[in-house]
Amino acid sequence: MRKKIAVLIVGIIIVISIILAVLFKRDDQQKIVEEINAMNLPLTDVGPIEFVDNDHALAIFLWSGIGHIGVAELDKTLFGWDISRATSEFLSGDVQFVELNHFSVIQTWADPSVQDVSVELENGVIDSAQILIKEGDTKKGEISFRNWLYYSDTEDLSNAIVTTYDKDGEVVEVIEVPDQPNEGLDRTVE
Amino acid sequence: MSKKRILIVSIILIAVMVMISIIPINNYFEEKQQKQKELNRTLSNYAYLAQNFTLGIYYYELDNPIQVEMFPTSRTQWKLDRWKMVTEILPIIEYPEELIKENAWIEVSDNLERNIEHYRTYYDSKSKIEQESLIRPDAIWSFIVRNSRWSDNLLRALDEAGIDYD
């Protein structure tokens, strides 16, 4: 009899702790937004987040109104997410080609008409890039994002040719990726 | 009697031990908070610089110690051009070419702020009537960093010097 009661009590405790854990679990999306906000950039607006796998994520964000655009690479930790590397540039509309911790990333705004994005690497490999969308809450003054993004942890993305297509398969734009990532890093004023 | 004494002594001992252990724990959290504040201040400073001179930032490390590199963007030159224009009409404002080339943006920004303060001392030493025909110190920063057009005296001086600021 006593044994039964003990088993019952242990069972109840386990069930309650599982319920509590589920209730108080903040989702990954939320944790990543908090992490980017902690960079203390004024008026940060976190855009779409791409979960590469269980342990890695890439996030696009704007800050200073729409003056600057950034890409952050995040690693999963025991309790949340940590930014391993990030970069921010002036929002010019040009393709952003950056090398972060594990990943090389190319991304920029996708025109509303763009439905398909194809990436041809310098070694001839052809792949398609994803279009990431995040609807912003206009009441909160958030911006809606529609960006195409392509990344790799093995391939060299230098000199890749990106072609965007509309719904009829017509070419919208052909974009040449620069030959060096993080172009700005070595840049100085003339 | 002796039992009571043992009880009292042990309560005091426990209380002392608790006190001793609380102090380092408290210190630890205070230190941690202090460090976080410092980190936040450093990050905000970089953001401020990046906004003022439209710079790019590459974050190598966001935790202790923060490690970033700043670089000019396509928009930076435009602001520096305005800075150079101001040096032509106000020689007290210098253009720290070497620092700018080295991407030492913290020092670059400090340099401009310091020179504006020097000019402010000069400006404040003048009478109200004389000040009316002088360029206001705050107008310098606004013109370079914010593209502000509210100082007639600054724009007039540029016009007179034949400098095209549009």
Boltz contact constraints between the chains, C-beta under 6 A:
constraints:
  - contact:
      token1: [A, 39]
      token2: [B, 43]
      max_distance: 6.0
  - contact:
      token1: [A, 40]
      token2: [B, 40]
      max_distance: 6.0
  - contact:
      token1: [A, 40]
      token2: [B, 43]
      max_distance: 6.0
  - contact:
      token1: [A, 40]
      token2: [B, 44]
      max_distance: 6.0
  - contact:
      token1: [A, 40]
      token2: [B, 47]
      max_distance: 6.0
  - contact:
      token1: [A, 41]
      token2: [B, 47]
      max_distance: 6.0
  - contact:
      token1: [A, 64]
      token2: [B, 51]
      max_distance: 6.0
  - contact:
      token1: [A, 83]
      token2: [B, 62]
      max_distance: 6.0
  - contact:
      token1: [A, 86]
      token2: [B, 59]
      max_distance: 6.0
  - contact:
      token1: [A, 87]
      token2: [B, 58]
      max_distance: 6.0
  - contact:
      token1: [A, 88]
      token2: [B, 57]
      max_distance: 6.0
  - contact:
      token1: [A, 89]
      token2: [B, 56]
      max_distance: 6.0
  - contact:
      token1: [A, 89]
      token2: [B, 73]
      max_distance: 6.0
  - contact:
      token1: [A, 90]
      token2: [B, 54]
      max_distance: 6.0
  - contact:
      token1: [A, 90]
      token2: [B, 73]
      max_distance: 6.0
  - contact:
      token1: [A, 90]
      token2: [B, 75]
      max_distance: 6.0
  - contact:
      token1: [A, 92]
      token2: [B, 74]
      max_distance: 6.0
  - contact:
      token1: [A, 184]
      token2: [B, 56]
      max_distance: 6.0
  - contact:
      token1: [A, 184]
      token2: [B, 71]
      max_distance: 6.0
  - contact:
      token1: [A, 185]
      token2: [B, 58]
      max_distance: 6.0
  - contact:
      token1: [A, 185]
      token2: [B, 71]
      max_distance: 6.0
  - contact:
      token1: [A, 187]
      token2: [B, 71]
      max_distance: 6.0
  - contact:
      token1: [A, 187]
      token2: [B, 72]
      max_distance: 6.0
  - contact:
      token1: [A, 188]
      token2: [B, 101]
      max_distance: 6.0
  - contact:
      token1: [A, 189]
      token2: [B, 72]
      max_distance: 6.0
  - contact:
      token1: [A, 189]
      token2: [B, 100]
      max_distance: 6.0
